[in-house]
Amino acid sequence: MPEQDMTDRNRWIALYVLCAGVLMIVLDVTVVNVALPTIQHDLHFSQSTLAWVVNAYLIAFGGLLLLAGRFGDILGRRSVFLAGLGVFTVASLVCGAAQSQEVLVAARFVQGIGGAMTSAVVLGMIVTMFPQPREQAKAIGVYAFVASAGGSIGLLAGGVLTQSINWHWIFFINIPIGIATAFLATRLLDRDRGVGFGDGADVPGALLITTSLMLGVYTIVKPAADHGFGSSQALGLGAVSLALLVAFVVRQARAANPLIPLRIFRSRNVSGANLVQALVVAGMFGVFFMGSLYMQRVLGYDALEIGLAFLPTTLIMGTLSVRYSEPLIMRFGARRSLLVGMTLVAVGLALFTQAPVHGSYVRDVLPVLILLGLGIGVSFPALMTLAMSGATQADAGLASGLVNTSAQVGGALGLAVLATLSTTRSDNLIHDGKSTAAALTGGYHLAFLIGAALVVAAIVVAATVLEPEKQAEGRMAPDGEEAGGGPAYSEAA
């Protein structure tokens, strides 16, 4: 086989290895959610302390994504990826072996650190491995499928592992996957040299951004979710988080060697695509979380049945993302593909507001999941392409971390808002004399409606802020590097 063919083959194998690492991280969140009742019983968690099995992971993961992405640029993305895999795998072993609440929660926090290090740099590695537009679109399609469909795969995997073995195996299963991924990554991924710290490390900046994001995620998943966004604790902590973020921005604008160069936000496509992603992910949590609750608490599905119910969405997303995202983006442009995909998502969420108490899967749920599969499969590869289009080679890790951060914060914020409003609506309906099933369904309807509204807001932002690729083509970053690692995509006429 010619040397070039072997190089191309190794690049694609390396992509699948990177995506295996990402899938392991993405699966972990929903796999754990399925097993929470069993974990609560075995380790004697109270209802309030049980939330920390999830929250400890989310706080570390969401708080460190941006910093981990930037460290990938500075120290080398391969090194950060491998270090993150090691941390996540060891923490998974401790989680699986945990016999006490304290050990499990602490190990989950460490898992979040490893998860952030692993996932933050992957998208940056992909755009540098595949600089040509057609290959890059296809590679991002594969990544987008793993990142977006991993949650629904996790519902199925969690149900199988928890019901057939025990909850410990939702963590133990990560160990062989992590070891195999790390072994293959060391053989297939080229060593990359980071840009270095230059005039020194921006330690104050690192402390400010990490503290701000961790405190912000904590505010969303704990006081805001428990007591509402208008509570004094949520407002106070939210204000502190915002003040730290403002202080960080001021620091970066004045620092001689900023940790995160603010020039990356000058790209309308980078800034706009991340805002769009935060809105879309916040809205989509309405179906993946509230939809699961509707099937469980109203239709009476168990965990395995819920996982199987979401399987059509996963298959459609996989087919579109892996097989058709590249030709669609090359033919119609990323911006147009994004707008069409988000419209399908909004229609699907709006349709779910009509699901009745005595609903049928084929009539009331499956059409929604098909629309969502089509919409996500078309829009997410295009969205990630746009989010990375304005990043230089030196900033690819930062842009990758930013994409993951916007998704994580958007998802956490959306989940907290939708869950709070849905619960309040259900409580009011019960007070008005409605049955429990009718009240729950009414609450879920409100969540689906708000989710659809958030996606519509994302469509407006995309239509007004994002530039068609033909307008962005040929733009150069301030340091003279081409954005996006390769030529821009051409918008179809």
C-alpha positions as CSV (number, residue, x, y, z in Angstrom):
1,M,0.0,0.0,0.0
2,P,1.4,3.5,-0.8
3,E,2.7,5.5,2.1
4,Q,0.1,8.2,1.6
5,D,-2.7,5.7,1.7
6,M,-1.3,4.2,4.9
7,T,-1.1,7.7,6.4
8,D,-4.7,8.5,5.5
9,R,-5.8,5.1,6.9
10,N,-4.0,5.8,10.2
11,R,-5.6,9.3,10.4
12,W,-9.1,7.8,10.2
13,I,-8.2,5.1,12.7
14,A,-6.9,7.8,15.0
15,L,-10.2,9.6,14.6
16,Y,-12.1,6.6,15.8
17,V,-9.8,6.2,18.7
18,L,-10.4,9.8,19.8
19,C,-14.1,9.3,19.4
20,A,-14.0,6.2,21.6
21,G,-12.5,8.3,24.3
22,V,-15.2,10.9,23.9
23,L,-17.9,8.2,23.8
24,M,-16.7,6.9,27.1
25,I,-17.0,10.3,28.7
26,V,-20.4,11.1,27.2
27,L,-21.8,7.7,28.1
28,D,-20.8,8.2,31.7
29,V,-23.4,10.9,32.5
30,T,-26.5,9.1,31.4
31,V,-25.3,5.6,32.5
32,V,-24.9,6.9,36.0
33,N,-28.4,8.6,35.9
34,V,-30.0,5.2,35.1
35,A,-28.2,3.5,38.0
36,L,-28.9,6.2,40.7
37,P,-31.8,4.4,42.4
38,T,-29.7,1.3,42.9
39,I,-26.7,3.3,44.1
40,Q,-28.9,5.1,46.6
41,H,-30.2,1.8,48.0
42,D,-26.7,0.1,48.2
43,L,-24.8,3.0,49.7
44,H,-27.6,4.5,51.7
45,F,-27.7,7.9,50.1
46,S,-30.4,10.3,51.1
47,Q,-32.4,12.0,48.3
48,S,-30.5,15.2,48.8
49,T,-27.0,13.7,49.0
50,L,-27.6,11.4,46.0
51,A,-27.5,14.4,43.7
52,W,-23.8,14.8,44.5
53,V,-23.1,11.6,42.6
54,V,-24.0,13.7,39.5
55,N,-23.1,17.2,40.7
56,A,-19.6,16.4,41.8
57,Y,-18.8,15.2,38.2
58,L,-20.6,18.1,36.5
59,I,-18.9,20.8,38.6
60,A,-15.4,19.5,37.8
61,F,-16.2,18.8,34.2
62,G,-17.9,22.0,33.3
63,G,-15.5,24.1,35.3
64,L,-12.3,22.8,33.7
65,L,-13.3,22.4,30.0
66,L,-12.1,25.8,28.9
67,L,-8.9,25.6,30.9
68,A,-8.1,22.1,29.7
69,G,-8.6,23.1,26.1
70,R,-6.2,26.0,26.5
71,F,-3.6,23.8,28.2
72,G,-3.9,21.5,25.2
73,D,-2.7,24.4,23.0
74,I,0.1,25.3,25.5
75,L,1.4,21.8,26.5
76,G,0.3,19.7,23.5
77,R,-3.2,18.3,22.8
78,R,-2.0,14.7,22.7
79,S,-0.4,14.9,26.1
80,V,-3.5,16.5,27.7
81,F,-5.8,13.9,26.0
82,L,-3.7,10.9,27.3
83,A,-3.4,12.4,30.8
84,G,-7.1,12.9,30.9
85,L,-7.7,9.3,29.9
86,G,-5.4,8.1,32.6
87,V,-7.2,10.2,35.3
88,F,-10.7,9.2,34.1
89,T,-9.8,5.5,34.0
90,V,-8.2,5.4,37.4
91,A,-11.1,7.4,38.9
92,S,-13.6,4.9,37.2
93,L,-11.8,2.0,39.0
94,V,-12.2,3.8,42.4
95,C,-15.9,4.6,41.6
96,G,-16.7,1.0,40.8
97,A,-14.9,-0.2,43.9
98,A,-16.5,2.4,46.2
99,Q,-18.2,1.2,49.3
100,S,-19.0,4.5,50.9
101,Q,-20.7,7.7,49.8
102,E,-17.6,9.9,50.4
103,V,-15.4,7.7,48.3
104,L,-17.8,7.6,45.4
105,V,-18.5,11.4,45.4
106,A,-14.8,12.2,45.6
107,A,-13.9,9.8,42.8
108,R,-16.7,11.3,40.7
109,F,-15.1,14.7,41.1
110,V,-11.8,13.3,39.9
111,Q,-13.6,11.6,37.0
112,G,-14.9,15.0,36.0
113,I,-11.4,16.4,35.9
114,G,-10.3,13.5,33.6
115,G,-13.4,13.9,31.5
116,A,-12.7,17.6,30.9
117,M,-9.1,17.0,30.0
118,T,-10.0,14.2,27.5
119,S,-12.9,15.8,25.7
120,A,-11.8,19.4,25.7
121,V,-9.0,18.9,23.2
122,V,-10.5,16.3,20.8
123,L,-12.2,18.7,18.4
124,G,-9.0,20.8,18.1
125,M,-7.1,17.6,17.3
126,I,-9.6,16.7,14.6
127,V,-9.4,20.0,12.7
128,T,-5.6,19.9,12.7
129,M,-5.5,16.2,11.6
130,F,-8.0,16.9,8.8
131,P,-7.3,20.4,7.3
132,Q,-9.0,19.8,4.0
133,P,-12.7,20.9,3.9
134,R,-14.2,17.7,2.7
135,E,-12.3,15.4,5.0
136,Q,-12.8,17.8,7.9
137,A,-16.6,17.9,7.4
138,K,-16.7,14.1,7.4
139,A,-14.5,13.8,10.5
140,I,-16.5,16.4,12.4
141,G,-19.7,14.4,11.4
142,V,-18.3,11.3,13.1
143,Y,-17.4,13.3,16.2
144,A,-20.8,15.1,16.3
145,F,-22.6,11.7,16.2
146,V,-20.6,10.4,19.2
147,A,-21.0,13.7,21.1
148,S,-24.8,14.0,20.5
149,A,-25.9,10.4,20.4
150,G,-23.8,9.2,23.4
151,G,-26.4,10.2,25.9
152,S,-29.2,8.0,24.3
153,I,-26.7,5.1,24.0
154,G,-25.9,5.6,27.7
155,L,-29.6,5.1,28.6
156,L,-29.6,1.7,26.9
157,A,-26.2,0.7,28.2
158,G,-27.0,1.8,31.7
159,G,-30.3,-0.2,31.7
160,V,-28.5,-3.4,30.5
161,L,-25.6,-3.2,32.9
162,T,-27.6,-2.2,36.0
163,Q,-30.3,-4.8,35.4
164,S,-28.1,-7.7,34.2
165,I,-25.1,-7.3,36.6
166,N,-24.9,-4.4,39.1
167,W,-24.2,-0.7,39.2
168,H,-20.5,-1.2,39.9
169,W,-20.1,-2.2,36.3
170,I,-21.2,1.1,34.8
171,F,-17.8,2.3,36.1
172,F,-15.7,-0.9,35.6
173,I,-16.6,-1.0,31.9
174,N,-14.6,2.2,31.5
175,I,-11.3,0.5,32.5
176,P,-10.7,-1.8,29.5
177,I,-12.0,0.9,27.1
178,G,-9.7,3.6,28.7
179,I,-6.7,1.3,28.6
180,A,-7.3,0.2,24.9
181,T,-8.0,3.8,23.8
182,A,-4.8,5.1,25.5
183,F,-2.7,2.3,24.0
184,L,-3.9,3.0,20.5
185,A,-3.7,6.7,20.9
186,T,0.0,6.5,21.9
187,R,0.7,4.5,18.6
188,L,-1.5,6.5,16.2
189,L,-1.5,10.1,17.4
190,D,1.6,12.2,16.4
191,R,3.3,14.1,19.2
192,D,2.4,17.8,18.9
193,R,4.4,20.6,20.4
194,G,2.3,23.2,22.3
195,V,2.9,26.9,21.9
196,G,4.4,27.0,25.4
197,F,3.8,29.5,28.2
198,G,6.0,32.2,26.6
199,D,6.5,34.9,29.1
200,G,5.1,32.7,31.9
201,A,1.9,31.1,33.0
202,D,-1.2,33.3,33.6
203,V,-1.9,31.8,37.1
204,P,-4.4,34.5,38.2
205,G,-6.3,34.1,34.9
206,A,-6.4,30.3,35.4
207,L,-7.7,30.7,38.9
208,L,-10.4,33.3,37.9
209,I,-11.8,31.3,35.0
210,T,-11.8,27.9,36.8
211,T,-13.4,29.4,39.9
212,S,-16.0,31.3,37.9
213,L,-17.1,28.3,35.8
214,M,-17.1,25.8,38.7
215,L,-19.1,28.2,40.9
216,G,-21.5,28.9,38.0
217,V,-22.1,25.2,37.4
218,Y,-22.6,24.6,41.1
219,T,-25.1,27.4,41.2
220,I,-27.1,25.9,38.4
221,V,-27.1,22.3,39.6
222,K,-27.7,23.0,43.3
223,P,-29.2,26.2,44.8
224,A,-31.0,27.2,41.5
225,A,-32.3,23.7,40.9
226,D,-33.4,23.2,44.6
227,H,-34.7,26.7,45.5
228,G,-35.2,28.4,42.1
229,F,-33.2,31.0,40.3
230,G,-34.8,33.8,42.3
231,S,-33.6,32.5,45.7
232,S,-31.1,34.6,47.6
233,Q,-28.4,31.9,47.5
234,A,-28.7,31.3,43.7
235,L,-28.6,35.1,43.0
236,G,-25.7,35.7,45.3
237,L,-23.5,32.9,44.0
238,G,-24.5,33.7,40.4
239,A,-23.4,37.3,41.0
240,V,-20.1,36.2,42.4
241,S,-19.5,33.8,39.4
242,L,-20.3,36.6,36.9
243,A,-18.0,39.0,38.8
244,L,-15.2,36.5,38.6
245,L,-15.8,36.1,34.9
246,V,-15.7,39.8,34.3
247,A,-12.5,40.0,36.3
248,F,-11.1,37.3,34.1
249,V,-12.0,39.1,30.9
250,V,-10.4,42.3,32.2
251,R,-7.3,40.3,33.1
252,Q,-7.0,38.7,29.7
253,A,-7.4,42.0,27.9
254,R,-4.5,43.5,29.9
255,A,-2.2,40.5,30.4
256,A,1.0,40.4,28.2
257,N,0.6,36.6,27.9
258,P,-3.1,35.9,28.4
259,L,-4.2,32.4,29.2
260,I,-7.1,32.7,26.7
261,P,-6.5,35.3,23.9
262,L,-9.7,37.3,23.5
263,R,-9.1,37.5,19.7
264,I,-10.8,34.2,19.3
265,F,-14.2,35.8,20.2
266,R,-13.8,38.4,17.4
267,S,-14.9,35.8,14.9
268,R,-18.7,36.1,14.5
269,N,-18.9,32.4,13.6
270,V,-17.0,31.2,16.7
271,S,-18.9,33.4,19.1
272,G,-22.3,33.0,17.4
273,A,-22.0,29.2,17.0
274,N,-21.2,28.8,20.7
275,L,-24.2,30.9,21.6
276,V,-26.4,28.9,19.2
277,Q,-25.1,25.6,20.7
278,A,-25.8,26.7,24.3
279,L,-29.4,27.6,23.3
280,V,-30.0,24.4,21.3
281,V,-28.6,22.1,23.9
282,A,-30.6,23.8,26.6
283,G,-33.7,23.3,24.5
284,M,-33.0,19.7,23.6
285,F,-32.6,18.6,27.2
286,G,-36.4,19.1,27.2
287,V,-36.8,15.9,25.2
288,F,-33.9,13.8,26.4
289,F,-34.6,14.4,30.1
290,M,-38.3,15.3,30.3
291,G,-39.1,12.9,27.5
292,S,-37.5,10.1,29.5
293,L,-39.5,11.1,32.6
294,Y,-42.7,11.1,30.5
295,M,-42.1,7.6,29.2
296,Q,-41.2,6.4,32.7
297,R,-43.7,8.2,35.0
298,V,-46.7,8.5,32.6
299,L,-46.3,5.6,30.1
300,G,-44.7,3.2,32.6
301,Y,-41.5,2.3,30.8
302,D,-38.5,0.9,32.6
303,A,-34.9,2.0,32.1
304,L,-34.2,-0.6,29.4
305,E,-37.4,0.2,27.5
306,I,-36.5,3.9,27.6
307,G,-33.1,3.2,26.1
308,L,-34.7,1.1,23.3
309,A,-37.3,3.9,22.7
310,F,-34.5,6.3,21.9
311,L,-32.7,3.9,19.6
312,P,-34.3,5.2,16.4
313,T,-33.0,8.7,17.2
314,T,-29.5,7.3,17.7
315,L,-29.6,5.4,14.4
316,I,-30.8,8.3,12.4
317,M,-28.2,10.7,13.9
318,G,-25.5,8.2,13.2
319,T,-26.5,7.7,9.6
320,L,-26.8,11.4,8.9
321,S,-23.7,12.5,10.9
322,V,-21.4,9.9,9.6
323,R,-22.6,9.3,6.0
324,Y,-24.4,12.5,4.9
325,S,-23.1,15.4,6.9
326,E,-20.1,16.0,4.7
327,P,-21.9,16.0,1.3
328,L,-24.7,18.2,2.8
329,I,-22.2,20.8,4.2
330,M,-20.1,20.7,1.0
331,R,-23.2,21.2,-1.2
332,F,-25.3,23.6,0.8
333,G,-22.8,25.1,3.3
334,A,-22.6,24.7,7.1
335,R,-24.9,27.7,7.8
336,R,-27.8,26.5,5.7
337,S,-27.5,23.0,7.0
338,L,-27.6,24.3,10.5
339,L,-30.7,26.3,10.0
340,V,-32.6,23.4,8.4
341,G,-31.5,21.0,11.1
342,M,-32.5,23.3,14.0
343,T,-35.9,23.9,12.4
344,L,-36.5,20.2,12.5
345,V,-35.5,20.1,16.1
346,A,-37.9,22.9,17.0
347,V,-40.8,21.2,15.1
348,G,-40.1,18.0,17.0
349,L,-40.2,19.7,20.4
350,A,-43.3,21.6,19.5
351,L,-45.0,18.3,18.4
352,F,-44.1,16.7,21.8
353,T,-46.3,19.3,23.5
354,Q,-49.3,17.3,22.1
355,A,-48.4,13.9,23.7
356,P,-51.4,12.8,25.7
357,V,-51.6,11.0,29.1
358,H,-52.5,7.7,27.5
359,G,-50.0,8.1,24.7
360,S,-48.8,5.6,22.1
361,Y,-45.1,5.2,21.3
362,V,-45.7,4.8,17.6
363,R,-48.2,7.6,17.3
364,D,-47.0,10.2,19.9
365,V,-43.3,9.6,20.6
366,L,-41.7,8.0,17.6
367,P,-42.5,10.9,15.2
368,V,-40.9,13.3,17.6
369,L,-37.7,11.2,18.0
370,I,-37.4,10.8,14.2
371,L,-37.6,14.6,13.7
372,L,-35.0,15.1,16.5
373,G,-32.7,12.5,15.0
374,L,-32.9,14.2,11.6
375,G,-32.5,17.7,13.0
376,I,-29.5,16.8,15.3
377,G,-27.9,14.7,12.6
378,V,-27.9,17.6,10.2
379,S,-27.3,20.5,12.5
380,F,-24.6,19.4,15.0
381,P,-21.8,18.7,12.4
382,A,-22.6,22.0,10.8
383,L,-22.6,23.8,14.1
384,M,-19.2,22.3,15.2
385,T,-17.8,23.2,11.8
386,L,-18.8,26.8,12.2
387,A,-17.6,26.9,15.9
388,M,-14.1,25.8,14.8
389,S,-14.0,27.8,11.6
390,G,-12.4,31.0,13.1
391,A,-9.8,29.2,15.3
392,T,-6.1,29.3,14.3
393,Q,-3.9,26.3,14.6
394,A,-2.5,27.8,17.9
395,D,-6.0,28.3,19.3
396,A,-7.7,25.0,18.2
397,G,-7.6,23.5,21.7
398,L,-9.1,26.6,23.1
399,A,-11.9,26.6,20.5
400,S,-12.5,23.0,21.2
401,G,-12.8,23.6,24.9
402,L,-15.1,26.5,24.3
403,V,-17.5,24.3,22.2
404,N,-17.7,21.8,25.0
405,T,-18.1,24.4,27.7
406,S,-21.0,26.1,25.9
407,A,-22.7,22.7,25.5
408,Q,-22.1,21.8,29.1
409,V,-23.3,25.1,30.6
410,G,-26.2,25.3,28.2
411,G,-27.3,21.8,29.1
412,A,-27.0,22.3,32.9
413,L,-28.8,25.7,32.7
414,G,-31.5,24.3,30.4
415,L,-32.1,21.3,32.6
416,A,-32.4,23.4,35.8
417,V,-34.8,25.8,34.2
418,L,-37.0,23.2,32.4
419,A,-37.1,20.9,35.5
420,T,-38.0,23.8,37.8
421,L,-40.8,25.2,35.6
422,S,-42.1,21.8,34.8
423,T,-42.4,20.8,38.5
424,T,-44.0,24.1,39.3
425,R,-46.6,23.6,36.5
426,S,-47.3,20.0,37.6
427,D,-47.8,21.1,41.3
428,N,-50.2,23.8,40.2
429,L,-52.2,21.4,38.1
430,I,-52.5,18.9,41.1
431,H,-53.6,21.7,43.3
432,D,-56.4,22.4,40.7
433,G,-57.6,18.8,41.0
434,K,-55.9,17.2,38.0
435,S,-54.8,13.5,38.3
436,T,-51.1,12.9,38.9
437,A,-50.5,11.6,35.3
438,A,-52.3,14.6,33.8
439,A,-50.4,17.0,36.0
440,L,-47.1,15.4,35.1
441,T,-47.9,15.5,31.4
442,G,-48.9,19.2,31.6
443,G,-45.6,20.0,33.3
444,Y,-43.7,18.1,30.6
445,H,-45.7,19.9,27.9
446,L,-44.5,23.2,29.3
447,A,-40.9,22.0,29.3
448,F,-41.2,20.9,25.6
449,L,-42.7,24.3,24.7
450,I,-39.9,26.3,26.3
451,G,-37.3,24.0,24.7
452,A,-38.9,24.7,21.3
453,A,-38.7,28.4,22.1
454,L,-35.0,28.2,23.0
455,V,-34.3,26.4,19.7
456,V,-36.3,29.1,17.8
457,A,-34.1,31.7,19.5
458,A,-31.0,29.8,18.4
459,I,-32.4,29.9,14.8
460,V,-32.7,33.7,15.0
461,V,-29.2,34.1,16.3
462,A,-27.8,31.8,13.6
463,A,-29.7,33.7,10.8
464,T,-28.5,37.1,12.0
465,V,-25.0,36.5,13.5
466,L,-23.4,33.7,11.6
467,E,-21.8,34.5,8.3
468,P,-22.2,32.4,5.2
469,E,-19.0,30.6,4.4
470,K,-18.4,32.6,1.2
471,Q,-18.2,35.8,3.3
472,A,-15.8,34.2,5.8
473,E,-13.6,32.7,3.2
474,G,-10.1,34.1,3.0
475,R,-10.3,35.9,6.4
476,M,-7.1,35.8,8.3
477,A,-6.6,35.8,12.1
478,P,-4.6,38.7,13.6
479,D,-1.5,36.6,13.9
480,G,-1.5,35.8,10.2
481,E,-2.7,32.2,10.5
482,E,-5.6,30.9,8.5
483,A,-8.7,30.2,10.5
484,G,-10.1,26.7,10.9
485,G,-7.0,24.8,9.8
486,G,-8.0,24.8,6.1
487,P,-9.9,26.7,3.4
488,A,-13.4,27.8,4.3
489,Y,-16.4,26.0,2.9
490,S,-18.2,27.5,-0.1
491,E,-21.8,28.5,0.3
492,A,-23.9,26.9,-2.5
493,A,-25.6,29.3,-4.8
